[in-house]
Amino acid sequence: MIEDTLLALFTPEGREDPYPHYAALHATGPVAPVDGGLVVVSGYEELQQTLREPALEVHDATFNARNRKEIAGLPSITVFADSMLMGRAPGHLRVRRLMAQAFTARQMASLAPTVHRLAADLVERLAGLCADGGSADFMAELAYPLPVRVIGELLGIPSADLGRFPPLVHDLGKVMDPLLTPDALTAADRAADELLAYFADLVAERRRRPQDDLVSALVRVRDADNGRLSDRELHANLILLFVAGFETTANLLGNSVALLLDRPDLQDALRHEPRTAEGYVEEVLRYDSPIQLTGRWAVGDVVIGGTAVPKDSNLLLLLGAGNRDARRYERPGDFDPARPGIKPLSFGGGPHYCLGAPLARLEARTTLPLLLDRIPRLRAAGAAVRGDWITVRGFARLPVTGAAR
């Protein structure tokens, strides 16, 4: 039964390897209604439709007030409700257009040297730790610090403050996981309060002394008094940039390196042809997506993939399953960086497609060749430890070693 398969996904074994359960869901059909008004979407084309369907909305403040009354007003819930992540039209589009200015192709090109410099510095440190038989945790030494430093440069966060962000961002991000526990919710609320206070202070400082950074630019928009951005929206979206950019990129890097540790042939191919890093990263996004699921709710009756979805249904969108749909990809369980036509669902789609996707890709395809060039015999140095999320798939620890060049 589909209910049993869903329950299996939420077990420790399911979090370790969800892909057999996704295959079982594919066998039941790409859209599967479940008792209690839940609809599970696992097919690639059906997910594409769902992500773009106007009658399906994100879990916004209205949804929370109706369906999550006991937590709807908590800081960790409202900070995302105030952001473009959970915003609805027309406010969502208004804020998104402002934030999108930081992620244009031109901006990514100008940011590339900075990403290269930051990645090279961290790779150099990792190589030093791995020299002479040493080892290090790739997640702690590179995967987590890199996106924090990149976003810090983009926003203009003082470097002395960056160390406080990883634990706070991690705690706050867990509020988006279906496995949210009371302790995790308490930690998320504390993180939300601390981050809101930090960004309120930073905004006030940039208002007094503007700099050439995104925070100063957004403060200028806010202070133009044209209604395009409120204080709450400004603070919430600055936090969102850290949360979204941190977890997705860190786990994209970790998942990429885990595959390299298991497959020396992939290391050799990428080392000898660094230009193939782009295809490698796209296949990692498809094969082992750092974001496995998201949700929507039906604000009207709709038909998805031939299945009627009544108004007020709650939809579970299994992006990781869609990326392994055999109707879309031949041999979906094989990792093939040369696979043609890779278009992963990992960054969502439609109006809520992840703005930071180009930056995450830039960081990954910049870092991997640097890593393999500097540590040409990269290998595992112990057992990897998976994170305990289901929404986010990645590693808490990934020990590595190898002779440095």
N, C-alpha and C positions, 0 to 999 in steps of 0.2 A: 504493500500500500504506500501511496505517496506520503502519508503522514509519518510512516516509519522511516522512510528515506530522509525526510526533513529532520526528524529527531536525530538521526545518525549524523547528520552534518554538524550538529551542535555538540557532539561528544568530543573528547580529546582526540580520539582516533580520526574523527571526521575533520577536525581542524588540521590535523597533521597531513591528511591526504583526502581532500574532498572530491577528487576527480572520479573515483568509482561511483560515488553517489550522484554526481552530475550525470554520468552515463546512464544510471538507472532512471533519473528524471527524464532524460531525453527519450528513453524507451516508452515513457508514459505519455509523451506529447510535449510540444514546446510551450503550451499554456495549460496550466492545471489548476482548476478551482479546488479549494480545500474547505472543509467545514469551518464556519465562523467568519465567513466573508473574506478569507484570504485567497489570493490568486498568485500562483508561482509561475514566473516567466523564465524559461531557461533556453529558448531557441534564439539563435543569432538574429534572424530577420525580425522576429517578434519583439526582441529587446530593442532593436533599432526603431521599430514603430512605437513602442511604449515610451521611449525616451523623447520622442517628438510629438506625441499625441497631446493636443491642447486640453482634452478632457481629463488628463491625468496630471496631477500637481504634486509637487514635493511636499514633504511633511512639514508644513509651515505652522505659524502660530495658530491659525484657525483649526488645523488638524490636531495640534497639541491640546487646545482648549476643549475639543470634543472627545478626544480619545486617550489623552494622557494628563487628565486634570490634576492628578496627584503630584506631577513634576513640572507642569507647564510653566510655572512662574519661577523656577529655579534659575540661578545665574548661568549655569552651563547649558541650559536649554534655550534661554532667551538670547544668549549671545549669538547663537547660530540662527535663531529666528530673525534677529535683527540684521543678519548678513545676507549677501546675495545667494549664499548656498541654499537657504530656505526661503528666499524671497519669491513673490509672485508678481506677475505683470500688473501695472506698468512700472512699479517701483524697482523690480528686479532689473529690468532692462536699463533704467535710468542709472542705477549704480554700476551695473556691469560695464556700460560704455565708458564710465569714468575710470574704473579699475583696469580695463582692457588696454589703456594707453601704456601700461607698464610691460605689456607682453606682445607687442607688435613684432613683426619680423625685423624691423629696423632696430628695435630695442634689444632683441635677442642677439643680433649681430654685434651691437656695441657692448653687450655684456659678456660676450664670448671670451675676450682676453682675461676678464676678471675671473670667470669660472675656471679657465685654464690655470691661472696663477694659484687660486685657492686649492684646486684639486692637486696640482703638482706639489704644493707645500705639504698637504696631508699624505700624499703618496710617499713623499720623501721621509716623513716621520714614520710611517708604517714600515717602510723598507728598513729603516734603522732599527726598529724594534724586532724585525724578523731576521736580522743579520746574525751570523755566528750561532745558528741554532735556536735563536729566540722565536717567540711567537707573540701574537697580539689578536685582540678581538676586532675583526674588520668593522663590525657595526659601531663599536664605541670609538674607534680611532679614525674612521673615514665616513662610513655611511650616514651616521647621525650628524657629525659636525659639518660636513660639506653643505647640505641644504640650509642649515641654520646660518652659516657664514654668508652664503650667497644671498639669501633673503635679507639678512642683516645689511649687506652692502646696498641692496636694492632700496630698502626702506630708509637707510641711514641710521641704523641702530648702533650705538657706540659699542666697539668691540669688547670692552670690559663687561658689558651687560649680557653678551650672547650666551655665556655659560648657564645662565639661569633658565633659558628657554626650553631646552630639550625635555626635562622632566615635567614642566608645566604643560607644554604642548602635548606631550604623550598622555598625561592625565586627562586633559580636556578632551582630546580626540576620542577617548574611549566612550564618551557619552553617545557616540553614534553607533555603537556596537549593540546588536541584539542581546548579547550576553551581559548586559550592564547589571552589575551587582550594587547593593546599597553602599558598600565601601567605595566602589569605583565612582559612584555618583557623588559621594561626599568629596572625594579627591578632585573630581571634575569641577565641582562648585568652588572649591578653594582656588583651583587654578584659574577659573574664569574671573574670580574677584581680583586675584593678583595681576592677571594680564590686563584687565580693564583699567586698573589703577595705574599700571605702568604706562599704557598707551595714552591715558588721559594726561599724565605728566609729560610724556614725550610730545604730544600735540601742543600742549601749552608752551613747552620750550621752543618748538619750531615756530610757533606763532610769534614769540619774542625775537628769535634769532633764526630766520629761515636759512636752509642750506639747499644744495643741489641734490635733492633726494625725493622719493615718492611721497613721504609723509608731508614734507613742506609743500609739494605741489597740491596734495589733497586738502591741506589746510587752507591754501589760497582759494580753492574751489569752495570750501565750506564757508569761508569768510566773505565771499562775494555776495552772500545773502540772496542767492537766486533760487533757493529751494532744491538745489540738486543733490545736497548731501547734508544729513543731520549729524550732530555729534554722536548719537548712538550708532548710526550707520557707519560713520568713520571709524570709531573704535572697534566695532564688531568686525568690519571687513579687514582691518589691519591684523586682527587676531586670526581671522580666517586664512589670510595669506600664509601665516606661519604654520597653522595646523595642516592645511592642504598640501603646502609645499614640503613640509618636513616629513610626514609619514609616507606619502606616496613615493617621493624621491629616495628616501633612505631605504625603503623596502625594495624598490626597483633595483638599486645598487646591490643590496644584499642578495636578492634572488638571482641577479645576473652572475655574481661571483660564486654563489653556491653551485650553479650549473657548471661554471668553469672548473671548480674543484672536482666535480664528478666526471668531467669529460676533458682530459688533457688534449684530445684532438681539437676541441673548440678553442682551447687556449692557443694552440699552435696556429690554427687558421686565423684567429683574430690578431695574434702577434705579428704574423707575416703580412697580413693585409688589414692594417688599422682602419682603412676606409670602409670595411665591412661592418664596423661598429654600429652604424645606423640600422642595418638590417637585423643585426644581432639583438639590439635593444627592442626593436619592434616585435621580434619573435618572443623575447622574454615577456613583454607586455601581454602577448596573446597566451603563451604557454603557461605562465605562472604569474598572473596579474597581481600587483600589490593591492589592488582594490577588487574585492570579490563580489560585492553586492551593494545594492542601494534600494530605495523604496519609493513608491508613489501611492497616491490615493485618488480614487475616481470621484471627480466632482460632477460627473454626468455619466449616463449610460454610454458604453463604447464597446466596440468589437475589436479584439486583438487576435490576429491570426485565425480568424474564423470562430473564435470563442467569445461569447457574450460576457462582458464584465459589467455588472450592475453598478449604479451609482453608490458611493460610499464603500465600495470594496477597497481593501488594503492590498497592495501589490508588492511582492518580494521579487526584485529583479536580480537574478543570479548572473552577474556579468562574467564571472569566471567560467560558468557553464556555457554561456554563449560563445566564449572564445574557444571552446572545445567542441562546438557543434559540427558533427560530421557532414551535415548538409551544406555547411559553409566552407569547411576546410578538409581536404583529403588527409587521411591519417592524422587526426587532430592530436593524438597522444604522442606523436613524434616531434622532437625539437629540431627545426630546420630553419636556420637563419636565412637560407636562400629561398625560402617559400615565397611564391609570388602572391601579390595582392593582399598583404597582411594589413588589416584594418581593425585593430583590437578595440574592444569596448571598454577598455580599462579606465578611460577618462570620461566615461559617460557619453552623452550625445544630446543633440537638440539645444534648447535655450540654456541648459545648465552644463554644457560641455565645459570641462575644466580649463579655466583660463591659463593655469600654470603648466599645461601639458608641454608646450614648447620648451619651457625652462627645465622641466624634469628630463626631457629627452636630451637636451643640451648637456646637462650635468652628467648623465650616464654615458653618452657616447664620447664625451671628453675624458672621463675618468678611466674607463676600462683600458684603452690603449696605453695610457700613462702607467697604469698599474702593472700591466703585463710586460711593458718594456723595462720597468724598474725592478720588478721581481719576476724574473723569467721562469723560475721554477716554483710557482705558487702552488701550495697544497694545503690540505686541511691539517690542523694541529690539535684535533680533538673533536668531540661530538658537538654538533650545532644544536642550538636550543631554539625551537619555534616560539614565536609570540603567542599569547593566549587569546588573540582576537579571532573573530570569524569574518568581520568586515574587511579588515586589513590582514593580508597574508605576507608574512615575512619572518625574520629571525630576531630573537632577543640577543642571541650571541652567535657569532660565526668565527671561531678561532682559525687563524691562518698562520702559515710559516712559509719559508722559502728563501733560497739564496738570492740576495739582492745583487743587482748588476753594479 
